[in-house]
Amino acid sequence: GERSGDLDVSAAERLLYDDLRFTKDFMKTWFSKWIRKVEEELSEKGEKDQSVDVDESDDVFLTFNYTTTLQKIYGVPAERIFYVHGCITQADEHSLVFGSPDITNEAIATAIKRYAESRELKADQEGRLHNRLLELTAALKKEVKGRLIEVRRFVYERCKDLSLMKEVVVAGHSLGRIDRPY
């Protein structure tokens, strides 16, 4: 392949591409298989947590869980649940949402630029690496803004007058930086 300093760019590009493709495939395929297994086990082992009260007929639920726990264990109708990151029974593995909002085209461009400068890559070599990274990291991007619009639509459709909302309960959510906007 082309050489830049002591780096064989084509070999490095192939290694990077293979590593990222493995990561993408792992996340999309194996993660989904694991969630499907958890979903199957719900019917067998699922036990209701008595401290969780979901009896109100006008309650709505936003869940970050990929499984149908609220439906199967607590009997919540599907139309009262919004699966923020998707649900394993309602979608294929390619529509589950996971990853980081920090993986942006700008962040990728900056990382590639630094790498290219440190390795003295030519513009076309840098361009190829950039395109490969964009292609593969798309699977690891979390598009929070689009999901927030869907969350708001769900809440407003079910809670016509938000001033009547009495209580918001947060359970089992870390409120970590990545999911804090929700």
N, C-alpha and C positions, 0 to 999 in steps of 0.2 A: 504494500500500500504506500500511500504518500507518507513522507517522513517530515517531521518537524522537530528539530533537536533530536532527542533520543526516543521520541514517541512515534510509533507507527500509527498514524491517524486512522486508517481504515480498520486496523485491528482494535484500536481503542473505541472507535465508533461502534463496531460490531459487539464488543463486550458490553458497552453501555446500553446499547439497544437490547441485547439479550437479557441483561439484568433487569432493565425496566419492563420489558415484556413479561418476564417471569413474575415480577411484582404485580403488574396489572392483572395477569391471569390468575395469580394466587388470590388477590383481593376479590376479583369478580367471581371466580369459580369456587375456590375452597371456602372462602368466607360464606358464600351463599349456601354451600353444602352444609356447613356447620349450623347456620341459622335454620335450614330445613330440618336438620336433626333435632334441634331444640324445639322447633314447632311440633314435630311428631311426638316428642316426649311430653308435651303439655297435656295431651289427652290421657296419658298413662299416669303421670305423677303430679299433675297440677293440683295444688292445694290453695284454697282461698285464704288470704291473709285477713283475719277477722278485724284487724285495725283499719282496714280500708273500707270506707263506706261509699258505695256507688249505686245506691238505691234510688236516688232522685231521678225522676223521669226527664227533667230538663237539663241535667248535667251534660256537658260536652267534654271531650278528652283530647288532649294533644299528647301523643306518645312518641318517644324516640326509640321505642322498642320495635324491632322488625317482626315480631311474632304477634299472634292473635290472643295474647294473654287476657286482655280485657274482654274479648268476646267469649272465649272458651271457659275461662275460670270465673269471671264475674258476670257474664251474661249481658254485657253491654252491646246494644245493637250497633252494627257496623256504621250506620249513618251518623252516629254520635261520636265517632272516633276519627281523628285525623292523624295519620302516620307520617310524622314530619320527615322521616328518612325512608319512607316506603315500607311496604309490608310484604313479606316473603310469599304469602298466598295470593296476593293481588297483582303480582308483577313477576317479570323474569329477573334473573340475577343482574341484568344490565341496568335496571332502573332503580336499584337500591342506592341510596345516597350515603356516601361516606367519604372521608378524606379531610382536607383542610382548605379553608378559604384563603390561606396564605400562599397556596400554589397558584400564582397568577402568571400571566404571560410576561409581565414586567419583571417579576422575580426570576423567572426562567432566563429571560434575556440578560439580566444582570449577572446571573451565575455563569452563563455561557460566555459572556464578554470577559469576565475575570479569568475563567479557565483558558479561553483562547489567548488572552494576553500573556498568561503565565507560561503557555506552551508555544507561543509565537505561531499560532495557526494562521493560515491564509483565510481570506474572507469567505471563499467557497467552502472550506473545511468547517469554519465556524457556522456558516449557514446550514450545512447538512446536520451538524450536531444540534443546532437550535430547532430545526424542523422535526428531527427525531424526538427530541425531548418534549416538544409541544404535543406531538401525537400521542406519546405514551403517558404523559402526566395528566392528560385530559381525564383519564379514568380516576385520578386521585384528587381532582378538584371538587370542592364542595361549593355549590352555587347557592349561598345563603340568601341573597336578595330575592331570587326567584321563589325560593321556598317560603320566605317570609310573606310574599304577596299571597301565596296559596293559603298559608296559615291565617292571615287576616281575613281572606275571603270566607274561609270555613267558619271562623268565629263570628263574623258579622252576619252571615246567612243564618246562623243558629241562635244568635243572641242579638236580636233586632235592636234592643235598647240596652246598651252596655251599662247605663246608669242603674239598671235593675240587678246587675251582677252583684251577688252578695259575697262571694268568696272565690279566691283562686288558691288552689292547693298545689304545691310542688312536691312531688314525691319521687325519689330515686333519680334525681337529676343533679349532676355535679355543679351546674351553672358555671362550668368552665368557660374560658375565653372563647373557644371555638363555637360553642352553642349558646353563648350568652345573648346574642341578638334575638333569639326566639322568645 
